[in-house]
Amino acid sequence: FTKMTGSRTERFQTERAHLRPLPEVAFSYGRWLSLKVPPNYHLTIGEVSYSVPYVLVAKTVEVRITEGLVEIFHAGQRVGSHQRSYQTGEVVTDVAHLHP
């Protein structure tokens, strides 16, 4: 502030009206992958397999991975969501994704 006029307090008072409250949910870093769904309709991320709706076999899906969640998107729509597991070799399956 040595080259600016006024003080930090005065500057804060003028900018206060433009401030908004912090979001209720904290930001969560996510990583995106583009994967082709294999015949067993389970995507392997790390050492854990997560199910995808069986109708998407052989199609490419986008996967968003956060610290606690794995989300699967196809054509811009979320088609699956799983709590992230760190258990080596675990297979996480949503029964709604299974072939009847």
Helices and strands as residue ranges (DSSP letters): H 8-15, G 16-18, E 31-36, E 42-45, E 48-51, G 54-56, E 60-65, E 69-74, E 77-83, E 91-92, G 95-97
